[in-house]
Amino acid sequence: MAKNKMQIKYKSQKRERNKNNIEVSSVDSAKSFGKTLIGVVVFLGVMYLCVFGMQKLGIFEKGYTKPTKEETTFSYEYIKIGTVFNRSDKTYYVLFDNYKNNYTNDAYINTLLSKSSIPVYKVDMNVKENQSAKGNEPNRKATKPSELSINDITLIKINNGKITDYVVSRDSIEEYLK
């Protein structure tokens, strides 16, 4: 009774492998090689014509020139404006000026600063990185470099990372340092 309801599965026969061995004659082999060789030559010819055409269109013109590397100079005296508030000294002066134009005019101020026992750092406002702090009105309450606004020769005394003295103009700085 139970045997009648059972379904028996039989193994299917194994697939027979490809018994058709195609023999390739040397003529067919030579034709295949010739077609491949012609295809490669045609492809290279088309690529050459494309490159030649692009060259005539001016795509490969010299438009990019590698930037020249300028000599790196490192100075303990001149600093970037971003490092004004984080010097290792506890108390120090920072003098902001355009040193390319006014160097001879600042000789007296530099002499007065050199007599001081407090370290002096200079920020050249002509340098591209420092020009972001140029402004019309001085900011005497700045606490970080992005808040600085320099409009003339300026001397700042910094104590513990905070501005304690802020002097603007050549005459005022000379009076302050005397």
C-alpha positions in Angstrom: 0.0 0.0 0.0 2.6 2.5 1.0 4.9 1.4 -1.8 2.5 2.5 -4.5 2.5 6.1 -3.4 6.2 6.4 -3.3 7.9 8.1 -6.2 11.2 6.6 -7.3 13.7 8.8 -9.0 16.1 7.2 -11.4 19.5 8.5 -12.1 19.7 10.3 -15.4 22.4 9.2 -17.8 25.6 11.1 -17.9 26.0 13.6 -20.6 28.2 12.5 -23.3 31.1 14.8 -24.0 31.5 16.5 -27.3 32.4 13.7 -29.5 32.7 15.9 -32.5 36.3 16.6 -32.8 36.6 19.4 -35.3 39.8 19.2 -37.2 41.3 22.6 -38.1 43.3 22.6 -41.2 46.3 24.7 -41.7 44.4 26.8 -44.3 41.7 27.6 -41.8 44.3 28.4 -39.2 46.1 30.8 -41.6 42.8 32.5 -42.5 42.0 33.0 -38.8 45.5 34.5 -38.1 45.2 36.7 -41.2 41.8 38.1 -40.1 43.2 38.8 -36.6 46.3 40.5 -38.0 44.2 42.7 -40.3 41.9 43.6 -37.4 44.8 44.7 -35.2 46.4 46.7 -38.0 43.0 48.4 -38.8 42.5 49.2 -35.1 46.0 50.7 -34.8 45.5 52.7 -38.0 42.2 54.1 -36.7 43.8 55.0 -33.4 46.7 56.7 -35.2 44.3 58.8 -37.3 42.4 59.8 -34.2 45.5 60.9 -32.4 46.7 62.7 -35.5 43.3 64.4 -35.8 43.3 65.5 -32.2 46.8 66.9 -32.6 45.7 68.9 -35.6 42.8 70.2 -33.5 45.2 71.4 -30.9 44.2 69.1 -28.1 47.8 68.3 -27.2 48.9 71.9 -27.2 51.1 73.0 -24.3 48.7 74.7 -22.0 49.9 73.4 -18.7 53.2 74.7 -17.3 54.6 73.1 -14.2 54.9 75.6 -11.4 58.4 76.5 -10.4 59.5 75.7 -6.9 60.7 78.7 -5.0 63.5 78.3 -2.5 62.1 77.7 1.0 63.2 80.1 3.5 62.7 79.7 7.2 62.9 82.5 9.7 62.5 82.7 13.4 62.1 86.4 13.2 59.3 86.6 10.5 56.2 84.5 11.2 52.9 83.8 9.5 49.8 85.5 10.8 48.3 82.2 11.7 51.0 81.6 14.4 50.7 85.0 16.2 48.8 83.7 19.2 50.6 80.4 19.7 54.3 81.2 20.2 56.2 79.3 22.8 57.2 82.5 24.7 54.9 83.7 27.6 55.3 87.4 26.7 56.3 88.7 23.3 55.8 91.5 20.8 54.5 91.1 17.3 55.2 93.9 14.8 53.0 94.0 11.7 54.4 96.0 8.7 55.0 96.0 5.0 58.7 95.1 5.1 59.4 95.3 1.4 58.4 99.0 1.2 59.2 100.4 4.6 62.3 98.6 5.9 64.5 101.6 6.0 61.8 103.7 7.8 61.5 101.1 10.5 65.2 101.1 11.5 64.5 103.3 14.6 61.6 101.0 15.7 63.8 97.9 15.2 66.5 99.5 17.3 64.1 100.2 20.1 62.7 96.7 19.9 66.2 95.1 20.0 66.9 96.9 23.3 63.9 95.2 24.8 64.3 91.9 26.7 61.0 90.7 25.3 61.2 88.6 22.1 60.0 90.3 18.9 58.3 88.5 16.0 57.6 90.3 12.7 54.7 89.7 10.3 55.2 90.9 6.8 51.9 92.1 5.5 53.1 91.9 1.9 53.2 88.1 2.0 50.2 86.6 0.3 49.2 84.4 3.3 49.2 87.4 5.7 47.1 89.7 3.5 43.8 88.1 4.8 44.2 90.2 8.0 44.3 93.6 6.2 41.4 95.7 7.2 40.2 99.3 7.6 39.6 99.3 11.4 42.0 97.7 13.9 40.5 94.9 16.1 42.0 95.4 19.5 40.0 92.5 21.1 41.1 89.7 18.7 41.6 86.3 20.3 42.5 84.3 17.2 44.4 85.1 13.9 41.2 85.2 11.8 39.9 88.1 13.9 43.0 90.3 13.4 42.5 93.4 11.3 45.6 95.4 10.5 45.5 98.7 8.6 48.9 100.3 9.4 52.1 99.4 11.1 51.0 97.8 14.3 52.8 96.6 17.4 51.0 94.0 19.6 52.2 92.8 23.0 50.9 89.3 23.8 50.9 87.8 27.2 49.7 84.2 27.7 48.1 84.1 24.2 46.1 87.3 24.8 46.6 90.9 23.6 47.7 93.2 26.4 48.9 96.2 24.4 47.8 97.2 20.9 49.7 100.2 19.3 49.0 101.5 15.8 51.1 104.0 13.7 54.8 104.6 13.6 54.8 107.6 16.0 52.7 105.8 18.6 54.9 102.8 18.5 58.1 104.9 18.9 56.4 106.7 21.9 55.3 103.4 23.4 58.8 101.8 23.1 60.6 104.9 24.7 
